[in-house]
Amino acid sequence: MMETEQLKILVVDDEPRIREEIEEFLTDIGHRVHSMGCPSEAFRNLEAWGPDVLILDIKLPETDGLTVLETVKSRYPEIEVIMITGHGDMDSVIRAMRLGAVDYLRKPLRLNDIRAAVERTGKFLRLNRRLQSVEKSYFLLSREFQEAEGRRMIGRGKAMQKVLDLMTRVAASDDTSVLITGESGTGKELVARGIHQLSSRREGCFYPVNVSAIPESLFESELFGHVKGAFTGASANRPGCFEYAEGGSLFMDEICDLAMPLQARLLRLLEERRVRRIGAHRETRVDVRLISATNRDVGALVAEDAFRSDLYHRLNAFHIHVPPLRDRPEDIPPLLAYFVDMFSKNLKKRIPVVDPGVFEQMAAYPFPGNVRELRNIVERAVILCDGDRLLPRHVSNASPNIQQTEAPRQAESLDLEATEKRLIQKALEKTGHNKSQAARLLNITWQALNRRMKKHGL
């Protein structure tokens, strides 16, 4: 058995000896294999069986393998194709890779080459499925945010995909406490809301509390509640944060600002899942998931005895770190586009074009205030924009910290069509002109890529 997972593989070759040898070998190493001698049989099998991988000979009866490849990739883009080619047939190999083949095998075939090609393809499939799973979660999360919060979660780079993956995983565990760390402005509350929206607690309340914004003298009452007459000014019974969040999620931002005596009470509450209001004689059971956040180094505070280590470990049952914007520059363009669109609508302006120089400005700026700072800059720039194109001078006027780039005239004159063409060319170069992989890289369908390539004469 191979260390990789079992794959469903269809072998199509008109030479019985070759296809039988491949089928026997791949079956012996743990895969499920069917073999066919002609394209018509193969298509019936593709429809009924749905293989993961197609091993396809270029020379076939009825029609050639390249035509079969093109049809397969248009109808079943999720199936990866390994081509079999004879000596001196490199032109066909190049055309096959451009049509979407993931690998090729040369005749005479060697078993080790077959194994290596299948293992490479298996790894590619797993990575692609993982990406699709993350994309699906991203789409669902964005849609739920759009509906529930009126905003979206933006960020498709690897760093934010990792954050989203962790959010999805911990959301499935309704009671696990989560600690979110990251600099101010990175979107820690948005991550907390995302965990809540992805969980079965989504029908319950998401109750946010900023620990640093509540005076210490009032915090115990805010956190645990009080009964009428418990202290001067307590004119009525009042539930605390945990009771307000019953059945849902309580988000405590800046958790490290919690006073030491209150840390001990919070720890006891988390361990016993019971809360007693100030002045009350009995405890009330609560069903709440606690999500906390901080922009400070909690480990250092624990080492300095400024934060209880037992509470830290209780809060940190699951940890998510949100990276600063400067460490994920690939997220700046989609964030910029989203905020321009949002503020244009809010301010009833029509700004369909963002000048390339604006992207250059943003890429060169470290954003110490992270996403929050980007959002504020874009809002001011849209207010200052008096035309239908957001220009570098609007951004510079919106934020003195961002200097207007002296972009070449040619770059200043680039329009969206030229930018799109350049992105497609880079994606094709990066993937060796594999259109299926280039389409995934560009986050568009294969058909859409094909149309745009024809439009640009590529």
Residue pairs with C-beta under 8 A, 6 or more apart in sequence:
1 29
1 30
2 29
2 30
2 31
2 115
2 119
4 119
4 122
4 123
4 126
5 122
5 126
6 30
6 31
6 32
7 31
7 32
7 51
7 52
7 53
7 118
7 121
7 122
7 125
8 31
8 32
8 33
8 49
8 50
8 51
8 52
8 53
9 26
9 31
9 32
9 33
9 34
9 51
9 52
9 53
9 54
9 55
9 118
10 33
10 34
10 35
10 36
10 42
10 45
10 46
10 49
10 51
10 53
10 54
10 55
11 19
11 22
11 23
11 26
11 33
11 34
11 35
11 36
11 55
12 19
12 35
12 36
12 37
12 38
12 39
12 42
12 54
12 55
12 56
12 57
12 60
12 65
12 68
13 19
13 22
13 35
13 37
13 55
13 56
13 57
13 60
13 84
14 37
14 38
14 57
14 59
14 60
14 61
15 57
16 37
18 57
18 84
18 109
19 35
19 36
19 37
20 35
21 109
22 33
22 35
22 55
22 109
22 114
23 33
23 34
23 35
25 111
25 114
25 115
26 33
26 114
26 118
27 33
29 115
31 118
34 45
34 49
34 51
36 42
36 45
37 61
38 60
38 61
38 62
39 60
39 61
39 62
39 63
39 68
40 62
42 54
42 56
42 68
43 71
45 51
46 54
46 72
46 75
46 76
46 79
50 76
50 79
51 79
52 79
52 80
52 122
52 125
53 79
53 80
53 81
53 82
53 118
53 121
53 122
53 125
54 72
54 79
54 80
54 81
54 82
55 81
55 82
55 84
55 105
55 114
56 65
56 68
56 69
56 72
56 81
56 82
56 83
56 84
57 65
57 83
57 84
58 64
58 65
58 66
58 83
58 84
58 85
58 86
58 89
58 92
58 96
59 65
59 86
60 68
65 83
65 84
65 96
66 92
66 95
66 96
66 99
69 81
69 83
69 96
69 99
69 100
69 101
70 99
70 100
72 79
72 81
73 79
73 81
73 99
73 100
73 436
73 446
74 446
74 447
77 100
77 436
77 446
80 102
80 121
80 124
80 125
81 96
81 100
81 101
81 102
82 101
82 102
82 103
82 104
82 105
82 117
82 118
82 121
83 92
83 93
83 96
83 101
83 103
83 104
83 105
84 104
84 105
84 107
84 109
85 92
85 93
85 96
85 104
85 105
85 106
85 107
86 106
86 107
87 106
87 107
93 104
96 104
97 104
97 432
97 433
97 434
98 433
98 434
98 435
99 435
100 434
100 435
100 436
100 446
101 434
102 120
102 121
102 124
102 434
103 117
103 120
103 121
104 117
105 113
105 114
105 117
106 113
128 440
131 161
131 440
134 161
134 164
134 165
134 168
137 164
137 165
137 168
137 198
138 153
138 156
138 161
138 164
140 198
141 153
141 164
141 167
141 168
141 194
141 197
141 198
142 152
142 153
144 197
144 198
144 202
145 151
145 152
145 153
145 190
145 193
145 194
145 197
146 152
148 197
148 202
149 193
149 197
151 190
152 338
153 164
153 187
153 190
153 194
154 331
154 334
154 335
154 338
155 161
155 163
155 164
155 328
155 331
155 334
155 335
156 330
156 331
156 334
156 443
157 328
157 330
157 331
159 323
159 327
159 328
159 331
160 323
160 328
160 331
163 191
163 320
163 321
163 322
163 323
164 194
166 318
166 320
167 191
167 194
167 195
167 198
167 320
168 198
170 176
170 178
170 195
170 318
170 320
171 194
171 195
171 196
171 198
171 199
172 199
173 318
174 199
174 200
174 201
174 289
175 289
176 289
176 317
176 318
177 270
177 289
177 290
177 291
177 292
177 314
177 315
177 316
177 317
177 318
178 192
178 195
178 289
178 290
178 291
178 292
178 317
178 318
178 319
178 320
179 255
179 292
179 293
179 294
179 298
179 315
179 316
179 317
179 318
179 319
179 320
180 188
180 191
180 192
180 291
180 292
180 293
180 294
180 319
180 320
180 321
180 322
181 188
181 293
181 294
181 295
181 298
181 319
181 320
181 321
181 322
182 188
182 293
182 295
182 321
182 322
182 323
182 324
183 295
183 324
183 370
184 295
184 369
184 370
184 372
185 325
185 369
185 370
185 371
185 372
185 373
186 322
186 323
186 324
186 325
186 370
186 371
187 322
187 370
187 371
188 253
188 293
188 295
188 322
189 208
189 251
189 253
189 293
191 320
191 322
192 206
192 208
192 249
192 251
192 291
192 293
193 206
193 251
195 249
195 291
196 202
196 206
196 248
196 249
196 251
196 289
196 291
199 249
199 289
201 247
201 248
201 249
201 289
203 247
203 248
204 245
204 246
204 247
204 248
204 249
205 244
205 245
205 246
205 247
205 248
205 249
206 245
206 248
206 249
206 251
207 241
207 244
207 245
207 248
207 249
207 250
207 251
208 251
208 253
209 222
209 223
209 241
209 250
209 251
209 252
209 253
210 253
210 254
211 219
211 252
211 253
211 254
211 255
211 257
211 258
212 253
212 254
212 257
214 222
216 259
219 258
219 259
219 262
220 262
220 265
220 278
221 231
221 234
221 238
221 240
221 278
222 240
222 241
223 240
223 241
223 242
223 262
223 265
223 266
224 240
224 242
224 265
224 269
224 275
224 276
224 277
224 278
225 237
225 238
225 239
225 240
225 243
225 275
225 277
225 278
226 234
226 237
226 238
226 240
226 277
226 278
226 279
226 280
227 234
227 237
227 277
227 278
227 279
227 280
228 234
228 235
228 236
228 237
228 279
229 279
230 277
230 278
230 279
230 280
231 278
231 279
234 278
234 279
237 277
238 277
239 277
240 275
240 277
241 250
241 252
242 250
242 269
242 275
242 286
242 288
243 275
243 284
243 286
244 250
245 286
245 288
246 286
246 287
246 288
247 287
247 288
248 288
248 289
249 288
249 289
249 290
249 291
250 288
250 289
250 290
250 291
251 291
251 292
251 293
252 258
252 290
252 291
252 292
252 293
253 292
253 293
253 294
254 293
254 294
254 295
255 292
255 293
255 294
255 315
256 294
256 296
256 298
256 301
256 306
256 307
258 266
260 308
263 307
263 308
263 311
264 308
264 311
266 311
267 308
267 310
267 311
267 314
269 275
269 286
270 290
270 311
270 314
270 315
271 314
272 283
273 285
273 286
273 287
274 283
274 284
274 285
274 286
275 283
275 284
275 286
276 282
276 283
276 284
277 284
290 315
292 315
298 307
298 312
298 316
299 312
301 307
302 308
302 309
302 312
324 367
324 370
325 331
325 332
325 335
325 367
325 370
325 371
325 374
326 366
326 367
329 363
332 359
332 362
332 363
332 374
333 359
333 362
335 371
335 374
335 375
336 354
336 358
336 359
336 362
336 374
336 378
337 354
339 374
339 375
339 378
339 379
340 351
340 354
340 378
340 382
340 390
343 349
343 378
343 379
343 382
343 383
344 350
344 351
344 382
347 382
347 383
349 382
349 385
350 388
351 382
351 385
351 387
351 388
351 389
351 390
352 388
353 388
353 389
353 390
353 415
353 416
354 389
354 390
355 389
355 390
355 391
355 392
355 412
356 407
356 411
356 412
356 414
356 419
357 391
357 392
357 404
357 405
357 407
357 411
357 412
358 390
358 391
358 392
358 394
358 395
360 392
360 405
360 407
360 411
361 392
361 395
361 396
361 402
361 403
361 404
361 405
362 374
362 395
362 402
364 405
365 401
365 402
367 373
367 374
369 376
377 395
377 398
377 399
377 402
378 398
380 397
380 398
380 399
381 390
381 394
381 395
381 397
381 398
381 399
382 390
382 394
383 398
384 394
384 397
384 398
385 391
385 394
392 404
392 405
392 407
393 404
395 402
395 404
396 402
396 403
396 404
417 456
420 452
420 456
421 456
421 458
423 442
424 438
424 442
424 449
424 452
424 453
424 456
424 458
425 458
427 438
427 441
427 442
428 435
428 438
428 458
430 438
430 441
431 437
431 438
431 441
435 446
435 449
435 450
435 453
436 446
438 449
439 445
439 446
439 448
439 449
442 449
444 452
